[in-house]
Amino acid sequence: MTIQEQILETISKAFAQAFDHQVAPESLALQPTRKEFEGNYTFVLFPFLKFTKMKPEDSGEKIGQYLVENCEAVSAFNVVKGFLNISVNEQSWMAVFQALYQNEQLGQLPPKNQKVMVEFSSPNTNKPLHLGHLRNNFLGFSVAEILQANGYEVIKANLVNDRGIHICKSMVAYLHFGNGETPESGGLKGDHLAGKYYVLFDKAYKEEIQALTEKGLAEDEAKKQAPLMLEAQEMLRKWEAGDEDTVTLWKTMNSWVYEGFDATYKKLGVSFDKFYYESDTYLLGKNIVNEGLEKGVFFKKENNSVWANLTEEGLDEKLVLRGDGTSVYITQDMGTADLKYDDFKINKSVYVVGNEQDYHFDVLFKIMRKLGRPYGEGLYHLSYGMVDLPTGKMKSREGTVVDADDLIQEMVDTAESHTKELGKIEGFSEEQAKALYEMLGLGALKYFLLKVDPKKRMLFNPQESIEFQGNTGPFIQYSHARIASILRKANQIGVDYSAAGFEGLQQVENAEKELIILLNDYEKKIAQAGEELSPSIIAQYMFDLAKEYNRFYAELSIFSEADEKVRSFRVALSAQVAKTLQSGMKLLGINVPEKM
């Protein structure tokens, strides 16, 4: 039983004995005591005054006294208005640390016996990944890691948008301007090659629109009649009809793009268990439309189009099939939701998609629940805000997007110059230094994009993200490297920092106690991050832990400590912090260095 559970159980007994009122321990809560007050945990009294029938101060005194007399872990208390601040004795903190130190399953909660699919990335095969995709990939991967740590069986899925008018635009431009260029002959990654022709299409298309408007055509009409657009639409029709030449070109260009994506994913440290392709799923869902009509969830209009009436759910009517029998996006999304369930029998399905799709997923989930799907209640849209740069918004068509590969390289280069400036690579071989720059550059990028609550729009500042001070990835990575160096020294001089090395130690300094309290919160933070699907909770915890460790390191000596038990304990405490930093950063998809 944890210290918090012991305290809450005793408070429950205090209510029964002192006030003749039953309150279950699980309906009570503690919060960390604010720094300006004495104590470790605070119990808020206000909600219970209706049956204590005493002033808050008097109620607090009575419960506090009962705790001191009946709970082994509690050493003292104080009451500030309606807040009961509780202090835990040092022996209890040492017992907590011993249990943590010997826990071989650190950061892994018991199995939930449930399957969750996390779908993320979802790139288009007409352009390379960009900064917006990076937030998506890092969020999706981290959430999958966090859910796995929470005891779920996790399937990481990627639904690739490999068909449609936007893909045909790149293909048309390639036929016009490509002259048989390949990634090899052009010296370009395959995804960059496809992106190049997408931008060329847009440029040539705009020129055609301008020429038509100069001839007196209205702009809307010019957009429809521009030869390149008509050609792209014709190509889409040919693709859907299975025209051999069109399909061959589509397969060739897509294979180039996939090679490019694979290289980027590898660099990002992101992987998938299952790929779905829109070219396989875009016809799915029509059978669900018929089912919905039979169940009265959908209705037909005079023009034969099929609609879902969601007015009772606070939404409007939503088209699910056009009058000519062709699908809309929601049709295939309904079909894909069923396909995922058929493939894996998942209990939950998390869609990591930007917040511009909030309405779409609200509609999709309400429809699947109305249709009585077994996975209906487990559908969740992890909606995240856009990423802006100090220079403003990005647009793929105009080629003003911040390319993921370029940004990664820029981050690695910045990490290199920054590290050299600070002289942190003495004794490194060239290969070790290169690996360190990549670890720091990617760590800075991932941490900066993950430390912000996913729902918030954010501004990404590459220079700020790479700093070795403040709330950054490199600060946490550097803290880990510092501890690794302490552990190397401890091993060299033969410090016994096994549990036996500090057995019987009763007294702890305040800086040590603060670290134990924080370390004890780790699995609670994992549970909270899993509940809220928010890696920012882990990121903030990592920063707090690294900061608290650096305070401990500045205040207390380790190797010049005369008492052998205390020295062993401080090395063990350092080792536990390093283990927790490594575990938590892994949940964010970030590696930590052994030396810097």
Secondary structure as a PSIPRED ss2 file (coil, helix, strand):
# PSIPRED VFORMAT (PSIPRED V4.0)

   1 M C   1.000  0.000  0.000
   2 T C   1.000  0.000  0.000
   3 I H   0.000  1.000  0.000
   4 Q H   0.000  1.000  0.000
   5 E H   0.000  1.000  0.000
   6 Q H   0.000  1.000  0.000
   7 I H   0.000  1.000  0.000
   8 L H   0.000  1.000  0.000
   9 E H   0.000  1.000  0.000
  10 T H   0.000  1.000  0.000
  11 I H   0.000  1.000  0.000
  12 S H   0.000  1.000  0.000
  13 K H   0.000  1.000  0.000
  14 A H   0.000  1.000  0.000
  15 F H   0.000  1.000  0.000
  16 A H   0.000  1.000  0.000
  17 Q H   0.000  1.000  0.000
  18 A H   0.000  1.000  0.000
  19 F H   0.000  1.000  0.000
  20 D C   1.000  0.000  0.000
  21 H C   1.000  0.000  0.000
  22 Q C   1.000  0.000  0.000
  23 V C   1.000  0.000  0.000
  24 A C   1.000  0.000  0.000
  25 P H   0.000  1.000  0.000
  26 E H   0.000  1.000  0.000
  27 S H   0.000  1.000  0.000
  28 L C   1.000  0.000  0.000
  29 A C   1.000  0.000  0.000
  30 L C   1.000  0.000  0.000
  31 Q E   0.000  0.000  1.000
  32 P E   0.000  0.000  1.000
  33 T C   1.000  0.000  0.000
  34 R C   1.000  0.000  0.000
  35 K C   1.000  0.000  0.000
  36 E C   1.000  0.000  0.000
  37 F C   1.000  0.000  0.000
  38 E C   1.000  0.000  0.000
  39 G C   1.000  0.000  0.000
  40 N C   1.000  0.000  0.000
  41 Y E   0.000  0.000  1.000
  42 T E   0.000  0.000  1.000
  43 F E   0.000  0.000  1.000
  44 V E   0.000  0.000  1.000
  45 L C   1.000  0.000  0.000
  46 F H   0.000  1.000  0.000
  47 P H   0.000  1.000  0.000
  48 F H   0.000  1.000  0.000
  49 L H   0.000  1.000  0.000
  50 K H   0.000  1.000  0.000
  51 F H   0.000  1.000  0.000
  52 T H   0.000  1.000  0.000
  53 K C   1.000  0.000  0.000
  54 M C   1.000  0.000  0.000
  55 K C   1.000  0.000  0.000
  56 P H   0.000  1.000  0.000
  57 E H   0.000  1.000  0.000
  58 D H   0.000  1.000  0.000
  59 S H   0.000  1.000  0.000
  60 G H   0.000  1.000  0.000
  61 E H   0.000  1.000  0.000
  62 K H   0.000  1.000  0.000
  63 I H   0.000  1.000  0.000
  64 G H   0.000  1.000  0.000
  65 Q H   0.000  1.000  0.000
  66 Y H   0.000  1.000  0.000
  67 L H   0.000  1.000  0.000
  68 V H   0.000  1.000  0.000
  69 E H   0.000  1.000  0.000
  70 N H   0.000  1.000  0.000
  71 C C   1.000  0.000  0.000
  72 E C   1.000  0.000  0.000
  73 A C   1.000  0.000  0.000
  74 V E   0.000  0.000  1.000
  75 S E   0.000  0.000  1.000
  76 A E   0.000  0.000  1.000
  77 F E   0.000  0.000  1.000
  78 N E   0.000  0.000  1.000
  79 V E   0.000  0.000  1.000
  80 V E   0.000  0.000  1.000
  81 K C   1.000  0.000  0.000
  82 G C   1.000  0.000  0.000
  83 F E   0.000  0.000  1.000
  84 L E   0.000  0.000  1.000
  85 N E   0.000  0.000  1.000
  86 I E   0.000  0.000  1.000
  87 S E   0.000  0.000  1.000
  88 V E   0.000  0.000  1.000
  89 N C   1.000  0.000  0.000
  90 E H   0.000  1.000  0.000
  91 Q H   0.000  1.000  0.000
  92 S H   0.000  1.000  0.000
  93 W H   0.000  1.000  0.000
  94 M H   0.000  1.000  0.000
  95 A H   0.000  1.000  0.000
  96 V H   0.000  1.000  0.000
  97 F H   0.000  1.000  0.000
  98 Q H   0.000  1.000  0.000
  99 A H   0.000  1.000  0.000
 100 L H   0.000  1.000  0.000
 101 Y H   0.000  1.000  0.000
 102 Q C   1.000  0.000  0.000
 103 N C   1.000  0.000  0.000
 104 E C   1.000  0.000  0.000
 105 Q C   1.000  0.000  0.000
 106 L C   1.000  0.000  0.000
 107 G C   1.000  0.000  0.000
 108 Q C   1.000  0.000  0.000
 109 L C   1.000  0.000  0.000
 110 P C   1.000  0.000  0.000
 111 P C   1.000  0.000  0.000
 112 K C   1.000  0.000  0.000
 113 N C   1.000  0.000  0.000
 114 Q C   1.000  0.000  0.000
 115 K E   0.000  0.000  1.000
 116 V E   0.000  0.000  1.000
 117 M E   0.000  0.000  1.000
 118 V E   0.000  0.000  1.000
 119 E E   0.000  0.000  1.000
 120 F C   1.000  0.000  0.000
 121 S C   1.000  0.000  0.000
 122 S C   1.000  0.000  0.000
 123 P C   1.000  0.000  0.000
 124 N E   0.000  0.000  1.000
 125 T C   1.000  0.000  0.000
 126 N C   1.000  0.000  0.000
 127 K C   1.000  0.000  0.000
 128 P C   1.000  0.000  0.000
 129 L C   1.000  0.000  0.000
 130 H E   0.000  0.000  1.000
 131 L H   0.000  1.000  0.000
 132 G H   0.000  1.000  0.000
 133 H H   0.000  1.000  0.000
 134 L H   0.000  1.000  0.000
 135 R H   0.000  1.000  0.000
 136 N H   0.000  1.000  0.000
 137 N H   0.000  1.000  0.000
 138 F H   0.000  1.000  0.000
 139 L H   0.000  1.000  0.000
 140 G H   0.000  1.000  0.000
 141 F H   0.000  1.000  0.000
 142 S H   0.000  1.000  0.000
 143 V H   0.000  1.000  0.000
 144 A H   0.000  1.000  0.000
 145 E H   0.000  1.000  0.000
 146 I H   0.000  1.000  0.000
 147 L H   0.000  1.000  0.000
 148 Q H   0.000  1.000  0.000
 149 A H   0.000  1.000  0.000
 150 N C   1.000  0.000  0.000
 151 G C   1.000  0.000  0.000
 152 Y C   1.000  0.000  0.000
 153 E E   0.000  0.000  1.000
 154 V E   0.000  0.000  1.000
 155 I E   0.000  0.000  1.000
 156 K E   0.000  0.000  1.000
 157 A E   0.000  0.000  1.000
 158 N E   0.000  0.000  1.000
 159 L E   0.000  0.000  1.000
 160 V E   0.000  0.000  1.000
 161 N E   0.000  0.000  1.000
 162 D C   1.000  0.000  0.000
 163 R C   1.000  0.000  0.000
 164 G C   1.000  0.000  0.000
 165 I H   0.000  1.000  0.000
 166 H H   0.000  1.000  0.000
 167 I H   0.000  1.000  0.000
 168 C H   0.000  1.000  0.000
 169 K H   0.000  1.000  0.000
 170 S H   0.000  1.000  0.000
 171 M H   0.000  1.000  0.000
 172 V H   0.000  1.000  0.000
 173 A H   0.000  1.000  0.000
 174 Y H   0.000  1.000  0.000
 175 L H   0.000  1.000  0.000
 176 H H   0.000  1.000  0.000
 177 F H   0.000  1.000  0.000
 178 G C   1.000  0.000  0.000
 179 N C   1.000  0.000  0.000
 180 G C   1.000  0.000  0.000
 181 E C   1.000  0.000  0.000
 182 T C   1.000  0.000  0.000
 183 P H   0.000  1.000  0.000
 184 E H   0.000  1.000  0.000
 185 S H   0.000  1.000  0.000
 186 G H   0.000  1.000  0.000
 187 G C   1.000  0.000  0.000
 188 L C   1.000  0.000  0.000
 189 K C   1.000  0.000  0.000
 190 G H   0.000  1.000  0.000
 191 D H   0.000  1.000  0.000
 192 H H   0.000  1.000  0.000
 193 L H   0.000  1.000  0.000
 194 A H   0.000  1.000  0.000
 195 G H   0.000  1.000  0.000
 196 K H   0.000  1.000  0.000
 197 Y H   0.000  1.000  0.000
 198 Y H   0.000  1.000  0.000
 199 V H   0.000  1.000  0.000
 200 L H   0.000  1.000  0.000
 201 F H   0.000  1.000  0.000
 202 D H   0.000  1.000  0.000
 203 K H   0.000  1.000  0.000
 204 A H   0.000  1.000  0.000
 205 Y H   0.000  1.000  0.000
 206 K H   0.000  1.000  0.000
 207 E H   0.000  1.000  0.000
 208 E H   0.000  1.000  0.000
 209 I H   0.000  1.000  0.000
 210 Q H   0.000  1.000  0.000
 211 A H   0.000  1.000  0.000
 212 L H   0.000  1.000  0.000
 213 T H   0.000  1.000  0.000
 214 E H   0.000  1.000  0.000
 215 K C   1.000  0.000  0.000
 216 G C   1.000  0.000  0.000
 217 L C   1.000  0.000  0.000
 218 A C   1.000  0.000  0.000
 219 E H   0.000  1.000  0.000
 220 D H   0.000  1.000  0.000
 221 E H   0.000  1.000  0.000
 222 A H   0.000  1.000  0.000
 223 K H   0.000  1.000  0.000
 224 K H   0.000  1.000  0.000
 225 Q H   0.000  1.000  0.000
 226 A C   1.000  0.000  0.000
 227 P H   0.000  1.000  0.000
 228 L H   0.000  1.000  0.000
 229 M H   0.000  1.000  0.000
 230 L H   0.000  1.000  0.000
 231 E H   0.000  1.000  0.000
 232 A H   0.000  1.000  0.000
 233 Q H   0.000  1.000  0.000
 234 E H   0.000  1.000  0.000
 235 M H   0.000  1.000  0.000
 236 L H   0.000  1.000  0.000
 237 R H   0.000  1.000  0.000
 238 K H   0.000  1.000  0.000
 239 W H   0.000  1.000  0.000
 240 E H   0.000  1.000  0.000
 241 A H   0.000  1.000  0.000
 242 G C   1.000  0.000  0.000
 243 D C   1.000  0.000  0.000
 244 E H   0.000  1.000  0.000
 245 D H   0.000  1.000  0.000
 246 T H   0.000  1.000  0.000
 247 V H   0.000  1.000  0.000
 248 T H   0.000  1.000  0.000
 249 L H   0.000  1.000  0.000
 250 W H   0.000  1.000  0.000
 251 K H   0.000  1.000  0.000
 252 T H   0.000  1.000  0.000
 253 M H   0.000  1.000  0.000
 254 N H   0.000  1.000  0.000
 255 S H   0.000  1.000  0.000
 256 W H   0.000  1.000  0.000
 257 V H   0.000  1.000  0.000
 258 Y H   0.000  1.000  0.000
 259 E H   0.000  1.000  0.000
 260 G H   0.000  1.000  0.000
 261 F H   0.000  1.000  0.000
 262 D H   0.000  1.000  0.000
 263 A H   0.000  1.000  0.000
 264 T H   0.000  1.000  0.000
 265 Y H   0.000  1.000  0.000
 266 K H   0.000  1.000  0.000
 267 K H   0.000  1.000  0.000
 268 L H   0.000  1.000  0.000
 269 G C   1.000  0.000  0.000
 270 V C   1.000  0.000  0.000
 271 S C   1.000  0.000  0.000
 272 F C   1.000  0.000  0.000
 273 D C   1.000  0.000  0.000
 274 K E   0.000  0.000  1.000
 275 F E   0.000  0.000  1.000
 276 Y E   0.000  0.000  1.000
 277 Y E   0.000  0.000  1.000
 278 E H   0.000  1.000  0.000
 279 S H   0.000  1.000  0.000
 280 D H   0.000  1.000  0.000
 281 T H   0.000  1.000  0.000
 282 Y C   1.000  0.000  0.000
 283 L C   1.000  0.000  0.000
 284 L C   1.000  0.000  0.000
 285 G C   1.000  0.000  0.000
 286 K H   0.000  1.000  0.000
 287 N H   0.000  1.000  0.000
 288 I H   0.000  1.000  0.000
 289 V H   0.000  1.000  0.000
 290 N H   0.000  1.000  0.000
 291 E H   0.000  1.000  0.000
 292 G H   0.000  1.000  0.000
 293 L H   0.000  1.000  0.000
 294 E H   0.000  1.000  0.000
 295 K H   0.000  1.000  0.000
 296 G C   1.000  0.000  0.000
 297 V C   1.000  0.000  0.000
 298 F E   0.000  0.000  1.000
 299 F E   0.000  0.000  1.000
 300 K E   0.000  0.000  1.000
 301 K C   1.000  0.000  0.000
 302 E C   1.000  0.000  0.000
 303 N C   1.000  0.000  0.000
 304 N C   1.000  0.000  0.000
 305 S C   1.000  0.000  0.000
 306 V E   0.000  0.000  1.000
 307 W E   0.000  0.000  1.000
 308 A E   0.000  0.000  1.000
 309 N E   0.000  0.000  1.000
 310 L C   1.000  0.000  0.000
 311 T H   0.000  1.000  0.000
 312 E H   0.000  1.000  0.000
 313 E H   0.000  1.000  0.000
 314 G C   1.000  0.000  0.000
 315 L C   1.000  0.000  0.000
 316 D C   1.000  0.000  0.000
 317 E E   0.000  0.000  1.000
 318 K E   0.000  0.000  1.000
 319 L E   0.000  0.000  1.000
 320 V E   0.000  0.000  1.000
 321 L E   0.000  0.000  1.000
 322 R C   1.000  0.000  0.000
 323 G C   1.000  0.000  0.000
 324 D C   1.000  0.000  0.000
 325 G C   1.000  0.000  0.000
 326 T C   1.000  0.000  0.000
 327 S E   0.000  0.000  1.000
 328 V C   1.000  0.000  0.000
 329 Y H   0.000  1.000  0.000
 330 I H   0.000  1.000  0.000
 331 T H   0.000  1.000  0.000
 332 Q H   0.000  1.000  0.000
 333 D H   0.000  1.000  0.000
 334 M H   0.000  1.000  0.000
 335 G H   0.000  1.000  0.000
 336 T H   0.000  1.000  0.000
 337 A H   0.000  1.000  0.000
 338 D H   0.000  1.000  0.000
 339 L H   0.000  1.000  0.000
 340 K H   0.000  1.000  0.000
 341 Y H   0.000  1.000  0.000
 342 D H   0.000  1.000  0.000
 343 D H   0.000  1.000  0.000
 344 F H   0.000  1.000  0.000
 345 K C   1.000  0.000  0.000
 346 I C   1.000  0.000  0.000
 347 N C   1.000  0.000  0.000
 348 K E   0.000  0.000  1.000
 349 S E   0.000  0.000  1.000
 350 V E   0.000  0.000  1.000
 351 Y E   0.000  0.000  1.000
 352 V E   0.000  0.000  1.000
 353 V E   0.000  0.000  1.000
 354 G E   0.000  0.000  1.000
 355 N H   0.000  1.000  0.000
 356 E H   0.000  1.000  0.000
 357 Q H   0.000  1.000  0.000
 358 D H   0.000  1.000  0.000
 359 Y H   0.000  1.000  0.000
 360 H H   0.000  1.000  0.000
 361 F H   0.000  1.000  0.000
 362 D H   0.000  1.000  0.000
 363 V H   0.000  1.000  0.000
 364 L H   0.000  1.000  0.000
 365 F H   0.000  1.000  0.000
 366 K H   0.000  1.000  0.000
 367 I H   0.000  1.000  0.000
 368 M H   0.000  1.000  0.000
 369 R H   0.000  1.000  0.000
 370 K H   0.000  1.000  0.000
 371 L C   1.000  0.000  0.000
 372 G C   1.000  0.000  0.000
 373 R C   1.000  0.000  0.000
 374 P C   1.000  0.000  0.000
 375 Y C   1.000  0.000  0.000
 376 G H   0.000  1.000  0.000
 377 E H   0.000  1.000  0.000
 378 G H   0.000  1.000  0.000
 379 L E   0.000  0.000  1.000
 380 Y E   0.000  0.000  1.000
 381 H E   0.000  0.000  1.000
 382 L E   0.000  0.000  1.000
 383 S E   0.000  0.000  1.000
 384 Y E   0.000  0.000  1.000
 385 G C   1.000  0.000  0.000
 386 M C   1.000  0.000  0.000
 387 V E   0.000  0.000  1.000
 388 D E   0.000  0.000  1.000
 389 L E   0.000  0.000  1.000
 390 P C   1.000  0.000  0.000
 391 T C   1.000  0.000  0.000
 392 G E   0.000  0.000  1.000
 393 K C   1.000  0.000  0.000
 394 M C   1.000  0.000  0.000
 395 K C   1.000  0.000  0.000
 396 S C   1.000  0.000  0.000
 397 R C   1.000  0.000  0.000
 398 E C   1.000  0.000  0.000
 399 G C   1.000  0.000  0.000
 400 T C   1.000  0.000  0.000
 401 V C   1.000  0.000  0.000
 402 V C   1.000  0.000  0.000
 403 D E   0.000  0.000  1.000
 404 A H   0.000  1.000  0.000
 405 D H   0.000  1.000  0.000
 406 D H   0.000  1.000  0.000
 407 L H   0.000  1.000  0.000
 408 I H   0.000  1.000  0.000
 409 Q H   0.000  1.000  0.000
 410 E H   0.000  1.000  0.000
 411 M H   0.000  1.000  0.000
 412 V H   0.000  1.000  0.000
 413 D H   0.000  1.000  0.000
 414 T H   0.000  1.000  0.000
 415 A H   0.000  1.000  0.000
 416 E H   0.000  1.000  0.000
 417 S H   0.000  1.000  0.000
 418 H H   0.000  1.000  0.000
 419 T H   0.000  1.000  0.000
 420 K H   0.000  1.000  0.000
 421 E H   0.000  1.000  0.000
 422 L H   0.000  1.000  0.000
 423 G C   1.000  0.000  0.000
 424 K C   1.000  0.000  0.000
 425 I C   1.000  0.000  0.000
 426 E C   1.000  0.000  0.000
 427 G C   1.000  0.000  0.000
 428 F C   1.000  0.000  0.000
 429 S C   1.000  0.000  0.000
 430 E H   0.000  1.000  0.000
 431 E H   0.000  1.000  0.000
 432 Q H   0.000  1.000  0.000
 433 A H   0.000  1.000  0.000
 434 K H   0.000  1.000  0.000
 435 A H   0.000  1.000  0.000
 436 L H   0.000  1.000  0.000
 437 Y H   0.000  1.000  0.000
 438 E H   0.000  1.000  0.000
 439 M H   0.000  1.000  0.000
 440 L H   0.000  1.000  0.000
 441 G H   0.000  1.000  0.000
 442 L H   0.000  1.000  0.000
 443 G H   0.000  1.000  0.000
 444 A H   0.000  1.000  0.000
 445 L H   0.000  1.000  0.000
 446 K H   0.000  1.000  0.000
 447 Y H   0.000  1.000  0.000
 448 F H   0.000  1.000  0.000
 449 L H   0.000  1.000  0.000
 450 L H   0.000  1.000  0.000
 451 K C   1.000  0.000  0.000
 452 V C   1.000  0.000  0.000
 453 D C   1.000  0.000  0.000
 454 P C   1.000  0.000  0.000
 455 K C   1.000  0.000  0.000
 456 K C   1.000  0.000  0.000
 457 R C   1.000  0.000  0.000
 458 M E   0.000  0.000  1.000
 459 L E   0.000  0.000  1.000
 460 F C   1.000  0.000  0.000
 461 N C   1.000  0.000  0.000
 462 P H   0.000  1.000  0.000
 463 Q H   0.000  1.000  0.000
 464 E H   0.000  1.000  0.000
 465 S H   0.000  1.000  0.000
 466 I C   1.000  0.000  0.000
 467 E C   1.000  0.000  0.000
 468 F C   1.000  0.000  0.000
 469 Q C   1.000  0.000  0.000
 470 G C   1.000  0.000  0.000
 471 N C   1.000  0.000  0.000
 472 T C   1.000  0.000  0.000
 473 G H   0.000  1.000  0.000
 474 P H   0.000  1.000  0.000
 475 F H   0.000  1.000  0.000
 476 I H   0.000  1.000  0.000
 477 Q H   0.000  1.000  0.000
 478 Y H   0.000  1.000  0.000
 479 S H   0.000  1.000  0.000
 480 H H   0.000  1.000  0.000
 481 A H   0.000  1.000  0.000
 482 R H   0.000  1.000  0.000
 483 I H   0.000  1.000  0.000
 484 A H   0.000  1.000  0.000
 485 S H   0.000  1.000  0.000
 486 I H   0.000  1.000  0.000
 487 L H   0.000  1.000  0.000
 488 R H   0.000  1.000  0.000
 489 K H   0.000  1.000  0.000
 490 A H   0.000  1.000  0.000
 491 N H   0.000  1.000  0.000
 492 Q H   0.000  1.000  0.000
 493 I C   1.000  0.000  0.000
 494 G C   1.000  0.000  0.000
 495 V C   1.000  0.000  0.000
 496 D C   1.000  0.000  0.000
 497 Y C   1.000  0.000  0.000
 498 S C   1.000  0.000  0.000
 499 A H   0.000  1.000  0.000
 500 A H   0.000  1.000  0.000
 501 G H   0.000  1.000  0.000
 502 F H   0.000  1.000  0.000
 503 E C   1.000  0.000  0.000
 504 G C   1.000  0.000  0.000
 505 L C   1.000  0.000  0.000
 506 Q C   1.000  0.000  0.000
 507 Q C   1.000  0.000  0.000
 508 V C   1.000  0.000  0.000
 509 E C   1.000  0.000  0.000
 510 N H   0.000  1.000  0.000
 511 A H   0.000  1.000  0.000
 512 E H   0.000  1.000  0.000
 513 K H   0.000  1.000  0.000
 514 E H   0.000  1.000  0.000
 515 L H   0.000  1.000  0.000
 516 I H   0.000  1.000  0.000
 517 I H   0.000  1.000  0.000
 518 L H   0.000  1.000  0.000
 519 L H   0.000  1.000  0.000
 520 N H   0.000  1.000  0.000
 521 D C   1.000  0.000  0.000
 522 Y H   0.000  1.000  0.000
 523 E H   0.000  1.000  0.000
 524 K H   0.000  1.000  0.000
 525 K H   0.000  1.000  0.000
 526 I H   0.000  1.000  0.000
 527 A H   0.000  1.000  0.000
 528 Q H   0.000  1.000  0.000
 529 A H   0.000  1.000  0.000
 530 G H   0.000  1.000  0.000
 531 E H   0.000  1.000  0.000
 532 E H   0.000  1.000  0.000
 533 L C   1.000  0.000  0.000
 534 S C   1.000  0.000  0.000
 535 P H   0.000  1.000  0.000
 536 S H   0.000  1.000  0.000
 537 I H   0.000  1.000  0.000
 538 I H   0.000  1.000  0.000
 539 A H   0.000  1.000  0.000
 540 Q H   0.000  1.000  0.000
 541 Y H   0.000  1.000  0.000
 542 M H   0.000  1.000  0.000
 543 F H   0.000  1.000  0.000
 544 D H   0.000  1.000  0.000
 545 L H   0.000  1.000  0.000
 546 A H   0.000  1.000  0.000
 547 K H   0.000  1.000  0.000
 548 E H   0.000  1.000  0.000
 549 Y H   0.000  1.000  0.000
 550 N H   0.000  1.000  0.000
 551 R H   0.000  1.000  0.000
 552 F H   0.000  1.000  0.000
 553 Y H   0.000  1.000  0.000
 554 A H   0.000  1.000  0.000
 555 E H   0.000  1.000  0.000
 556 L C   1.000  0.000  0.000
 557 S C   1.000  0.000  0.000
 558 I C   1.000  0.000  0.000
 559 F C   1.000  0.000  0.000
 560 S C   1.000  0.000  0.000
 561 E C   1.000  0.000  0.000
 562 A C   1.000  0.000  0.000
 563 D C   1.000  0.000  0.000
 564 E H   0.000  1.000  0.000
 565 K H   0.000  1.000  0.000
 566 V H   0.000  1.000  0.000
 567 R H   0.000  1.000  0.000
 568 S H   0.000  1.000  0.000
 569 F H   0.000  1.000  0.000
 570 R H   0.000  1.000  0.000
 571 V H   0.000  1.000  0.000
 572 A H   0.000  1.000  0.000
 573 L H   0.000  1.000  0.000
 574 S H   0.000  1.000  0.000
 575 A H   0.000  1.000  0.000
 576 Q H   0.000  1.000  0.000
 577 V H   0.000  1.000  0.000
 578 A H   0.000  1.000  0.000
 579 K H   0.000  1.000  0.000
 580 T H   0.000  1.000  0.000
 581 L H   0.000  1.000  0.000
 582 Q H   0.000  1.000  0.000
 583 S H   0.000  1.000  0.000
 584 G H   0.000  1.000  0.000
 585 M H   0.000  1.000  0.000
 586 K H   0.000  1.000  0.000
 587 L H   0.000  1.000  0.000
 588 L C   1.000  0.000  0.000
 589 G C   1.000  0.000  0.000
 590 I C   1.000  0.000  0.000
 591 N C   1.000  0.000  0.000
 592 V C   1.000  0.000  0.000
 593 P C   1.000  0.000  0.000
 594 E C   1.000  0.000  0.000
 595 K C   1.000  0.000  0.000
 596 M C   1.000  0.000  0.000
